[in-house]
Amino acid sequence: MLVLSRNTHEVITIGDYIEVRVLSISGDTVKLGIQAPVNVPVHRSEIYAKIEHEKYAAESTD
């Protein structure tokens, strides 16, 4: 795992097409802006887990 320290408005670039920008920091909350191509899905981990669970459930009922 790569661990980076960034300040507000600084950017992390992933590959050629994905940017993660620190929009604001307030206490323990960090707001990030993620710019990625439309064909790259971007989800919070809990939403991704729910999507994967629903896909698995749908496949088991087929």
Backbone atoms as SQL, in Angstrom:
CREATE TABLE atoms (id INTEGER PRIMARY KEY, chain TEXT, resi INTEGER, resn TEXT, atom TEXT, x REAL, y REAL, z REAL);
INSERT INTO atoms VALUES
  (1, 'A', 1, 'MET', 'N', 0.841, -1.174, 0.000),
  (2, 'A', 1, 'MET', 'CA', 0.000, 0.000, 0.000),
  (3, 'A', 1, 'MET', 'C', 0.888, 1.240, 0.000),
  (4, 'A', 2, 'LEU', 'N', 0.582, 2.138, -0.877),
  (5, 'A', 2, 'LEU', 'CA', 1.273, 3.426, -0.933),
  (6, 'A', 2, 'LEU', 'C', 0.539, 4.394, -0.010),
  (7, 'A', 3, 'VAL', 'N', 1.251, 5.053, 0.869),
  (8, 'A', 3, 'VAL', 'CA', 0.658, 6.026, 1.788),
  (9, 'A', 3, 'VAL', 'C', 1.251, 7.388, 1.458),
  (10, 'A', 4, 'LEU', 'N', 0.367, 8.357, 1.194),
  (11, 'A', 4, 'LEU', 'CA', 0.803, 9.703, 0.829),
  (12, 'A', 4, 'LEU', 'C', 0.178, 10.732, 1.753),
  (13, 'A', 5, 'SER', 'N', 0.874, 11.797, 1.983),
  (14, 'A', 5, 'SER', 'CA', 0.316, 12.951, 2.687),
  (15, 'A', 5, 'SER', 'C', 0.056, 14.023, 1.644),
  (16, 'A', 6, 'ARG', 'N', -1.123, 14.596, 1.669),
  (17, 'A', 6, 'ARG', 'CA', -1.488, 15.646, 0.725),
  (18, 'A', 6, 'ARG', 'C', -2.177, 16.762, 1.483),
  (19, 'A', 7, 'ASN', 'N', -2.043, 17.961, 1.007),
  (20, 'A', 7, 'ASN', 'CA', -2.745, 19.114, 1.553),
  (21, 'A', 7, 'ASN', 'C', -3.939, 19.436, 0.663),
  (22, 'A', 8, 'THR', 'N', -4.783, 20.313, 1.138),
  (23, 'A', 8, 'THR', 'CA', -5.945, 20.728, 0.366),
  (24, 'A', 8, 'THR', 'C', -5.521, 21.214, -1.015),
  (25, 'A', 9, 'HIS', 'N', -6.285, 20.808, -2.021),
  (26, 'A', 9, 'HIS', 'CA', -6.105, 21.157, -3.438),
  (27, 'A', 9, 'HIS', 'C', -4.945, 20.428, -4.113),
  (28, 'A', 10, 'GLU', 'N', -4.243, 19.582, -3.400),
  (29, 'A', 10, 'GLU', 'CA', -3.193, 18.793, -4.040),
  (30, 'A', 10, 'GLU', 'C', -3.813, 17.562, -4.687),
  (31, 'A', 11, 'VAL', 'N', -3.127, 17.021, -5.685),
  (32, 'A', 11, 'VAL', 'CA', -3.680, 15.960, -6.528),
  (33, 'A', 11, 'VAL', 'C', -2.775, 14.741, -6.508),
  (34, 'A', 12, 'ILE', 'N', -3.412, 13.576, -6.572),
  (35, 'A', 12, 'ILE', 'CA', -2.713, 12.308, -6.788),
  (36, 'A', 12, 'ILE', 'C', -3.171, 11.811, -8.152),
  (37, 'A', 13, 'THR', 'N', -2.247, 11.408, -9.002),
  (38, 'A', 13, 'THR', 'CA', -2.576, 10.893, -10.327),
  (39, 'A', 13, 'THR', 'C', -2.377, 9.386, -10.335),
  (40, 'A', 14, 'ILE', 'N', -3.383, 8.675, -10.846),
  (41, 'A', 14, 'ILE', 'CA', -3.319, 7.215, -10.959),
  (42, 'A', 14, 'ILE', 'C', -3.377, 6.883, -12.450),
  (43, 'A', 15, 'GLY', 'N', -2.318, 6.306, -12.952),
  (44, 'A', 15, 'GLY', 'CA', -2.265, 6.026, -14.390),
  (45, 'A', 15, 'GLY', 'C', -2.295, 7.325, -15.171),
  (46, 'A', 16, 'ASP', 'N', -2.825, 7.241, -16.386),
  (47, 'A', 16, 'ASP', 'CA', -2.861, 8.421, -17.253),
  (48, 'A', 16, 'ASP', 'C', -4.154, 9.213, -17.140),
  (49, 'A', 17, 'TYR', 'N', -5.206, 8.616, -16.573),
  (50, 'A', 17, 'TYR', 'CA', -6.531, 9.215, -16.717),
  (51, 'A', 17, 'TYR', 'C', -7.287, 9.442, -15.421),
  (52, 'A', 18, 'ILE', 'N', -6.729, 9.099, -14.269),
  (53, 'A', 18, 'ILE', 'CA', -7.460, 9.232, -13.010),
  (54, 'A', 18, 'ILE', 'C', -6.730, 10.201, -12.101),
  (55, 'A', 19, 'GLU', 'N', -7.485, 11.174, -11.572),
  (56, 'A', 19, 'GLU', 'CA', -6.936, 12.135, -10.622),
  (57, 'A', 19, 'GLU', 'C', -7.789, 12.128, -9.361),
  (58, 'A', 20, 'VAL', 'N', -7.118, 12.164, -8.221),
  (59, 'A', 20, 'VAL', 'CA', -7.789, 12.273, -6.932),
  (60, 'A', 20, 'VAL', 'C', -7.306, 13.572, -6.303),
  (61, 'A', 21, 'ARG', 'N', -8.254, 14.487, -6.049),
  (62, 'A', 21, 'ARG', 'CA', -7.908, 15.809, -5.521),
  (63, 'A', 21, 'ARG', 'C', -8.470, 15.940, -4.104),
  (64, 'A', 22, 'VAL', 'N', -7.667, 16.456, -3.190),
  (65, 'A', 22, 'VAL', 'CA', -8.135, 16.747, -1.838),
  (66, 'A', 22, 'VAL', 'C', -8.875, 18.078, -1.899),
  (67, 'A', 23, 'LEU', 'N', -10.195, 18.029, -1.689),
  (68, 'A', 23, 'LEU', 'CA', -11.006, 19.238, -1.783),
  (69, 'A', 23, 'LEU', 'C', -11.025, 20.014, -0.469),
  (70, 'A', 24, 'SER', 'N', -11.159, 19.288, 0.634),
  (71, 'A', 24, 'SER', 'CA', -11.155, 19.957, 1.937),
  (72, 'A', 24, 'SER', 'C', -10.840, 18.959, 3.032),
  (73, 'A', 25, 'ILE', 'N', -10.354, 19.496, 4.142),
  (74, 'A', 25, 'ILE', 'CA', -10.055, 18.697, 5.324),
  (75, 'A', 25, 'ILE', 'C', -10.675, 19.430, 6.504),
  (76, 'A', 26, 'SER', 'N', -11.520, 18.703, 7.262),
  (77, 'A', 26, 'SER', 'CA', -12.152, 19.299, 8.431),
  (78, 'A', 26, 'SER', 'C', -12.186, 18.258, 9.542),
  (79, 'A', 27, 'GLY', 'N', -11.324, 18.423, 10.522),
  (80, 'A', 27, 'GLY', 'CA', -11.248, 17.431, 11.598),
  (81, 'A', 27, 'GLY', 'C', -10.820, 16.086, 11.040),
  (82, 'A', 28, 'ASP', 'N', -11.662, 15.054, 11.273),
  (83, 'A', 28, 'ASP', 'CA', -11.360, 13.707, 10.778),
  (84, 'A', 28, 'ASP', 'C', -11.945, 13.434, 9.399),
  (85, 'A', 29, 'THR', 'N', -12.542, 14.446, 8.774),
  (86, 'A', 29, 'THR', 'CA', -13.201, 14.253, 7.485),
  (87, 'A', 29, 'THR', 'C', -12.373, 14.865, 6.364),
  (88, 'A', 30, 'VAL', 'N', -12.147, 14.056, 5.333),
  (89, 'A', 30, 'VAL', 'CA', -11.434, 14.519, 4.146),
  (90, 'A', 30, 'VAL', 'C', -12.385, 14.375, 2.965),
  (91, 'A', 31, 'LYS', 'N', -12.605, 15.444, 2.209),
  (92, 'A', 31, 'LYS', 'CA', -13.433, 15.375, 1.002),
  (93, 'A', 31, 'LYS', 'C', -12.510, 15.259, -0.199),
  (94, 'A', 32, 'LEU', 'N', -12.772, 14.219, -1.003),
  (95, 'A', 32, 'LEU', 'CA', -11.964, 13.963, -2.186),
  (96, 'A', 32, 'LEU', 'C', -12.804, 14.166, -3.437),
  (97, 'A', 33, 'GLY', 'N', -12.183, 14.664, -4.473),
  (98, 'A', 33, 'GLY', 'CA', -12.794, 14.722, -5.791),
  (99, 'A', 33, 'GLY', 'C', -12.055, 13.739, -6.683),
  (100, 'A', 34, 'ILE', 'N', -12.810, 12.890, -7.370),
  (101, 'A', 34, 'ILE', 'CA', -12.193, 11.876, -8.218),
  (102, 'A', 34, 'ILE', 'C', -12.620, 12.127, -9.650),
  (103, 'A', 35, 'GLN', 'N', -11.653, 12.322, -10.519),
  (104, 'A', 35, 'GLN', 'CA', -11.922, 12.516, -11.936),
  (105, 'A', 35, 'GLN', 'C', -11.390, 11.293, -12.665),
  (106, 'A', 36, 'ALA', 'N', -12.313, 10.576, -13.329),
  (107, 'A', 36, 'ALA', 'CA', -11.940, 9.353, -14.036),
  (108, 'A', 36, 'ALA', 'C', -12.788, 9.239, -15.294),
  (109, 'A', 37, 'PRO', 'N', -12.319, 8.482, -16.280),
  (110, 'A', 37, 'PRO', 'CA', -13.124, 8.269, -17.478),
  (111, 'A', 37, 'PRO', 'C', -14.462, 7.613, -17.118),
  (112, 'A', 38, 'VAL', 'N', -15.460, 7.847, -17.936),
  (113, 'A', 38, 'VAL', 'CA', -16.805, 7.323, -17.698),
  (114, 'A', 38, 'VAL', 'C', -16.807, 5.799, -17.590),
  (115, 'A', 39, 'ASN', 'N', -15.921, 5.134, -18.303),
  (116, 'A', 39, 'ASN', 'CA', -15.904, 3.670, -18.300),
  (117, 'A', 39, 'ASN', 'C', -15.191, 3.073, -17.084),
  (118, 'A', 40, 'VAL', 'N', -14.709, 3.914, -16.159),
  (119, 'A', 40, 'VAL', 'CA', -14.061, 3.437, -14.944),
  (120, 'A', 40, 'VAL', 'C', -15.023, 3.646, -13.775),
  (121, 'A', 41, 'PRO', 'N', -15.576, 2.560, -13.226),
  (122, 'A', 41, 'PRO', 'CA', -16.499, 2.734, -12.102),
  (123, 'A', 41, 'PRO', 'C', -15.755, 3.199, -10.851),
  (124, 'A', 42, 'VAL', 'N', -16.362, 4.138, -10.135),
  (125, 'A', 42, 'VAL', 'CA', -15.799, 4.644, -8.891),
  (126, 'A', 42, 'VAL', 'C', -16.893, 4.543, -7.830),
  (127, 'A', 43, 'HIS', 'N', -16.642, 3.767, -6.777),
  (128, 'A', 43, 'HIS', 'CA', -17.631, 3.559, -5.720),
  (129, 'A', 43, 'HIS', 'C', -16.949, 3.628, -4.364),
  (130, 'A', 44, 'ARG', 'N', -17.713, 4.030, -3.335),
  (131, 'A', 44, 'ARG', 'CA', -17.254, 3.858, -1.955),
  (132, 'A', 44, 'ARG', 'C', -17.215, 2.363, -1.691),
  (133, 'A', 45, 'SER', 'N', -16.353, 1.906, -0.802),
  (134, 'A', 45, 'SER', 'CA', -16.169, 0.467, -0.587),
  (135, 'A', 45, 'SER', 'C', -17.448, -0.224, -0.133),
  (136, 'A', 46, 'GLU', 'N', -18.264, 0.427, 0.698),
  (137, 'A', 46, 'GLU', 'CA', -19.498, -0.216, 1.153),
  (138, 'A', 46, 'GLU', 'C', -20.510, -0.362, 0.017),
  (139, 'A', 47, 'ILE', 'N', -20.517, 0.563, -0.917),
  (140, 'A', 47, 'ILE', 'CA', -21.402, 0.464, -2.077),
  (141, 'A', 47, 'ILE', 'C', -20.893, -0.628, -3.014),
  (142, 'A', 48, 'TYR', 'N', -19.595, -0.684, -3.211),
  (143, 'A', 48, 'TYR', 'CA', -19.004, -1.724, -4.052),
  (144, 'A', 48, 'TYR', 'C', -19.314, -3.112, -3.501),
  (145, 'A', 49, 'ALA', 'N', -19.191, -3.272, -2.183),
  (146, 'A', 49, 'ALA', 'CA', -19.489, -4.564, -1.552),
  (147, 'A', 49, 'ALA', 'C', -20.951, -4.944, -1.770),
  (148, 'A', 50, 'LYS', 'N', -21.864, -3.980, -1.679),
  (149, 'A', 50, 'LYS', 'CA', -23.287, -4.246, -1.901),
  (150, 'A', 50, 'LYS', 'C', -23.536, -4.662, -3.348),
  (151, 'A', 51, 'ILE', 'N', -22.900, -3.994, -4.296),
  (152, 'A', 51, 'ILE', 'CA', -23.039, -4.339, -5.716),
  (153, 'A', 51, 'ILE', 'C', -22.546, -5.759, -5.955),
  (154, 'A', 52, 'GLU', 'N', -21.392, -6.094, -5.397),
  (155, 'A', 52, 'GLU', 'CA', -20.837, -7.439, -5.567),
  (156, 'A', 52, 'GLU', 'C', -21.746, -8.490, -4.932),
  (157, 'A', 53, 'HIS', 'N', -22.294, -8.193, -3.764),
  (158, 'A', 53, 'HIS', 'CA', -23.204, -9.123, -3.088),
  (159, 'A', 53, 'HIS', 'C', -24.458, -9.350, -3.947),
  (160, 'A', 54, 'GLU', 'N', -25.004, -8.275, -4.505),
  (161, 'A', 54, 'GLU', 'CA', -26.198, -8.396, -5.345),
  (162, 'A', 54, 'GLU', 'C', -25.897, -9.185, -6.623),
  (163, 'A', 55, 'LYS', 'N', -24.709, -8.981, -7.210),
  (164, 'A', 55, 'LYS', 'CA', -24.316, -9.747, -8.389),
  (165, 'A', 55, 'LYS', 'C', -24.212, -11.234, -8.057),
  (166, 'A', 56, 'TYR', 'N', -23.606, -11.550, -6.914),
  (167, 'A', 56, 'TYR', 'CA', -23.456, -12.938, -6.495),
  (168, 'A', 56, 'TYR', 'C', -24.821, -13.558, -6.238),
  (169, 'A', 57, 'ALA', 'N', -25.702, -12.831, -5.585),
  (170, 'A', 57, 'ALA', 'CA', -27.045, -13.341, -5.295),
  (171, 'A', 57, 'ALA', 'C', -27.815, -13.592, -6.590),
  (172, 'A', 58, 'ALA', 'N', -27.686, -12.701, -7.557),
  (173, 'A', 58, 'ALA', 'CA', -28.379, -12.867, -8.834),
  (174, 'A', 58, 'ALA', 'C', -27.833, -14.062, -9.597),
  (175, 'A', 59, 'GLU', 'N', -26.534, -14.268, -9.538),
  (176, 'A', 59, 'GLU', 'CA', -25.930, -15.420, -10.235),
  (177, 'A', 59, 'GLU', 'C', -26.346, -16.734, -9.597),
  (178, 'A', 60, 'SER', 'N', -26.524, -16.751, -8.253),
  (179, 'A', 60, 'SER', 'CA', -26.911, -18.003, -7.595),
  (180, 'A', 60, 'SER', 'C', -28.359, -18.377, -7.844),
  (181, 'A', 61, 'THR', 'N', -29.205, -17.397, -8.186),
  (182, 'A', 61, 'THR', 'CA', -30.607, -17.712, -8.450),
  (183, 'A', 61, 'THR', 'C', -30.838, -18.103, -9.907),
  (184, 'A', 62, 'ASP', 'N', -29.859, -17.873, -10.768),
  (185, 'A', 62, 'ASP', 'CA', -30.022, -18.219, -12.194),
  (186, 'A', 62, 'ASP', 'C', -29.922, -19.693, -12.434);
